Amino acid sequence: MFDIAMLNEFVVEAKAATYVGGGVARTPCRPSSHDIGYERGNWRYLDSYFGGTDFAGQEVVWLADEPIWAMNYFGCIIAPELIDGTAAGTVIKTALSAMYREGRFLGGMEFDHPFGRYIDSSEGGCERFIGHECIMVDGQKAYMLDYRGGLIVP
Protein backbone atom coordinates (compact mmCIF):
# COMPACT_ATOMS: atom_id res chain seq x y z
CA MET A 1 0.00 0.00 0.00
CA PHE A 2 1.12 3.59 -0.54
CA ASP A 3 0.02 7.06 0.40
CA ILE A 4 0.12 10.17 -1.76
CA ALA A 5 3.13 11.59 0.11
CA MET A 6 5.14 8.42 -0.72
CA LEU A 7 4.06 8.63 -4.37
CA ASN A 8 4.93 12.33 -4.60
CA GLU A 9 8.34 11.65 -3.05
CA PHE A 10 9.06 8.86 -5.55
CA VAL A 11 7.90 10.94 -8.55
CA VAL A 12 10.21 13.80 -7.54
CA GLU A 13 13.10 11.37 -6.95
CA ALA A 14 12.55 9.66 -10.32
CA LYS A 15 12.18 12.90 -12.28
CA ALA A 16 15.36 14.27 -10.69
CA ALA A 17 17.28 11.10 -11.61
CA THR A 18 16.11 10.83 -15.23
CA TYR A 19 15.65 13.77 -17.63
CA VAL A 20 16.96 16.44 -15.27
CA GLY A 21 19.68 14.22 -13.82
CA GLY A 22 21.01 12.94 -17.12
CA GLY A 23 19.76 9.39 -16.61
CA VAL A 24 20.75 6.66 -19.05
CA ALA A 25 18.48 6.00 -22.01
CA ARG A 26 16.78 2.62 -22.12
CA THR A 27 15.91 0.40 -25.03
CA PRO A 28 12.79 1.93 -26.63
CA CYS A 29 9.57 0.21 -25.57
CA ARG A 30 7.85 1.46 -28.77
CA PRO A 31 9.26 2.13 -32.25
CA SER A 32 11.12 5.49 -32.31
CA SER A 33 10.41 6.33 -28.66
CA HIS A 34 13.03 7.79 -26.32
CA ASP A 35 12.80 6.02 -22.96
CA ILE A 36 14.43 6.75 -19.64
CA GLY A 37 13.54 5.06 -16.38
CA TYR A 38 14.22 4.76 -12.68
CA GLU A 39 13.61 2.08 -10.06
CA ARG A 40 13.73 1.84 -6.28
CA GLY A 41 12.49 -1.26 -4.49
CA ASN A 42 8.96 -2.06 -5.71
CA TRP A 43 8.65 1.37 -7.35
CA ARG A 44 9.30 1.82 -11.08
CA TYR A 45 9.12 4.94 -13.29
CA LEU A 46 9.31 5.30 -17.07
CA ASP A 47 9.34 8.48 -19.15
CA SER A 48 8.72 7.59 -22.80
CA TYR A 49 8.48 10.33 -25.45
CA PHE A 50 8.60 10.97 -29.18
CA GLY A 51 10.16 13.85 -31.05
CA GLY A 52 12.82 16.41 -30.27
CA THR A 53 12.16 20.14 -30.49
CA ASP A 54 8.43 19.38 -30.65
CA PHE A 55 7.62 16.32 -28.55
CA ALA A 56 4.92 14.30 -26.81
CA GLY A 57 5.28 11.80 -24.03
CA GLN A 58 4.01 9.94 -21.03
CA GLU A 59 5.43 9.19 -17.59
CA VAL A 60 4.13 6.18 -15.64
CA VAL A 61 4.76 4.93 -12.10
CA TRP A 62 4.26 1.28 -11.15
CA LEU A 63 4.16 -0.11 -7.63
CA ALA A 64 4.73 -3.88 -7.46
CA ASP A 65 4.16 -4.05 -11.24
CA GLU A 66 0.76 -2.30 -11.04
CA PRO A 67 0.44 1.07 -12.83
CA ILE A 68 -0.72 3.62 -10.24
CA TRP A 69 0.08 7.07 -11.71
CA ALA A 70 0.62 8.67 -15.11
CA MET A 71 1.27 12.05 -16.70
CA ASN A 72 0.98 13.02 -20.38
CA TYR A 73 2.65 16.03 -21.96
CA PHE A 74 3.19 17.90 -25.25
CA GLY A 75 5.82 20.60 -25.68
CA CYS A 76 7.19 22.69 -28.53
CA ILE A 77 9.35 25.63 -29.52
CA ILE A 78 6.94 28.30 -30.75
CA ALA A 79 9.50 31.03 -31.50
CA PRO A 80 12.63 29.40 -32.96
CA GLU A 81 14.09 32.82 -33.66
CA LEU A 82 14.20 33.41 -29.86
CA ILE A 83 15.27 30.01 -28.49
CA ASP A 84 16.42 26.64 -29.77
CA GLY A 85 15.96 23.18 -28.30
CA THR A 86 19.36 23.12 -26.61
CA ALA A 87 18.84 26.44 -24.82
CA ALA A 88 15.27 25.52 -23.86
CA GLY A 89 16.49 22.21 -22.43
CA THR A 90 19.13 24.03 -20.38
CA VAL A 91 16.54 26.42 -18.91
CA ILE A 92 14.09 23.61 -18.16
CA LYS A 93 16.67 21.33 -16.52
CA THR A 94 18.00 24.16 -14.35
CA ALA A 95 14.52 25.30 -13.25
CA LEU A 96 13.22 21.79 -12.60
CA SER A 97 16.36 20.89 -10.62
CA ALA A 98 15.57 23.81 -8.30
CA MET A 99 11.94 22.69 -7.98
CA TYR A 100 12.85 19.07 -7.24
CA ARG A 101 15.31 20.18 -4.55
CA GLU A 102 12.23 21.67 -2.84
CA GLY A 103 10.69 18.15 -2.85
CA ARG A 104 7.94 18.90 -5.35
CA PHE A 105 7.01 18.75 -9.03
CA LEU A 106 3.76 20.74 -8.87
CA GLY A 107 2.69 24.06 -7.44
CA GLY A 108 4.14 26.59 -9.81
CA MET A 109 7.61 27.98 -10.34
CA GLU A 110 9.25 31.06 -11.81
CA PHE A 111 12.94 30.90 -12.55
CA ASP A 112 15.21 33.39 -14.30
CA HIS A 113 17.99 32.04 -16.50
CA PRO A 114 20.24 33.91 -18.97
CA PHE A 115 18.44 32.12 -21.86
CA GLY A 116 14.93 33.03 -20.66
CA ARG A 117 12.38 33.11 -17.84
CA TYR A 118 10.83 29.74 -16.97
CA ILE A 119 7.24 29.90 -15.72
CA ASP A 120 5.21 26.91 -14.55
CA SER A 121 1.66 26.93 -13.22
CA SER A 122 -0.50 24.00 -12.20
CA GLU A 123 -3.77 23.15 -10.51
CA GLY A 124 -4.40 20.13 -8.32
CA GLY A 125 -2.16 17.70 -6.54
CA CYS A 126 -0.42 14.44 -7.27
CA GLU A 127 -3.83 12.66 -7.33
CA ARG A 128 -5.07 14.73 -10.31
CA PHE A 129 -3.47 17.79 -11.89
CA ILE A 130 -3.13 19.94 -14.98
CA GLY A 131 -0.40 22.43 -15.79
CA HIS A 132 1.46 24.58 -18.26
CA GLU A 133 5.11 25.58 -18.49
CA CYS A 134 6.70 28.11 -20.77
CA ILE A 135 9.90 30.01 -21.40
CA MET A 136 9.65 33.73 -22.02
CA VAL A 137 12.39 35.46 -24.02
CA ASP A 138 12.34 39.25 -24.35
CA GLY A 139 8.72 39.27 -23.16
CA GLN A 140 7.55 36.72 -25.75
CA LYS A 141 6.56 33.09 -25.21
CA ALA A 142 9.24 31.08 -27.01
CA TYR A 143 8.54 27.55 -25.68
CA MET A 144 5.49 25.91 -24.13
CA LEU A 145 4.42 22.57 -22.68
CA ASP A 146 1.04 21.37 -21.41
CA TYR A 147 0.77 18.47 -18.99
CA ARG A 148 -1.85 16.57 -17.01
CA GLY A 149 -2.06 13.44 -14.98
CA GLY A 150 -2.87 11.70 -11.74
CA LEU A 151 -3.73 8.41 -10.13
CA ILE A 152 -4.71 5.40 -12.21
CA VAL A 153 -7.68 3.65 -10.62
CA PRO A 154 -8.59 0.17 -11.90
N, C-alpha and C positions, 0 to 999 in steps of 0.2 A: 504494500500500500504506500501511497505517497501523499503529501500535501502540496498545496500550491507554492509554498515557500521553498520546498525542496526542488520542485520543478523549475521555478524561476532561477534558483541558484545554479542548477545544472545547465539551463539554457545559456545563462551569462557565461559560465565556465566554458561551455562548448563553443560559443560564438567567439570568445576571446582566443581560444586555441586554434581555430580554423582560419577563416578568411582574414580576420584582423591579425592573428598571430602567425600567419605564414605557414599554416598546416600543410601537410603533404597531400597532394592530389591522390585520389583513389582511382581504381579502374572504373570507367563509366558504367553505371547501372542501366543506362539507356543509350542508344546510338547518338553520338555527338554531344552527350552531356558532359559537364565538368562537375566532378563530385569530390567533396572533401568531408571527412567525418571525424568523429571523436567518440571515445568510449570511456566509461568509468563504472566498474562493477556491472550491475544489471542495466545501467543506463547506456543508451546509444543515440547518437545524433548524426544526421546526414543532411548536408546542404548540397542540392543537385540543381544546376542551372544550365541554361542554354544561352549562347550569344557572347558578346564582348562589350562593346560600347553601349549597345542596346541589348538588354538581357531580361530573361524571365526565369524564375526558379521557385523552389520549394524547400523548406527545412522541415524535418520530421524528427521527433523524439520518440524512442521506444523505451519501455520499461519492461524487462523480462520478456522481450520479443513481442510485446503488444504495443501498437502505435497509440500514443496518448495525447500528442500535441503536434500541431503543424502550423506553418506560416507560409503564405504565398506572396510573391513580390514581382514587380515589373519596374525596371529602371531604364533611363535613357539620357543621353546628352541631347539637350534641346537647343543649345547655342554653341556649336563646335568652334565658332570664331572666338569664343570667350574661354573655353576650357576643353581639354582633351581627356580621354579615358585615363591616362596615366596620372594626370594632375587630380582629376576627380577621385580616383582611387586613393591617392595620398591623403587628400582632405578627409575622405570618409574613414579610412583606417585610423587616422589620428584622432578624429572626433569620437568614433566608437570606442577606441581604446580608453579614452577619458571616461566615457559613460560606463563601460564595463568595470572600470576600477571603482566606480561608485556602487557596484553590485546590482546594476539594473540594465535593462535593454528597452524599457518603455518609460514614458513620462516626460518626454520632450527634452530638447538639448539645443543650445546655440553655442557655436564654437568658431572662433576666428582663426583663420589660417592664411598665410601669405597668398595662397592660390584662390581663396574665396571664403565666404561665410557659410558654414554648415548650419542648417536649421532643421530640426526634427520636431514634429508634433504628433501626439497619439491620443486616442481615447480608449478607455477600458484598461483591463489588467491582463495578466497572463492567461486567465480563463477564456477571454474573448476580447479582441482588440482590433483597431484599425489605425493606420497612421500614414504619414507622408514625410519624406525627407527631401531636402533640396540643397543645392549650392548656389549662392548668389555671388555674382561677379560684377563689380561696378554697378550695383543696384539692379541687375537683371538676373532672372532665373536661368542658369546655364545647365543645370542637371536636376533631375527629379526622379523619385522612386515612390511608388505606392505599395503598401503592405497591409496584410490582414491575417489574422489567425486566431488560434485558441485551442481549447481542449477538444479531443476527438472522443465522442461518446458512442459506444457500440449500440 
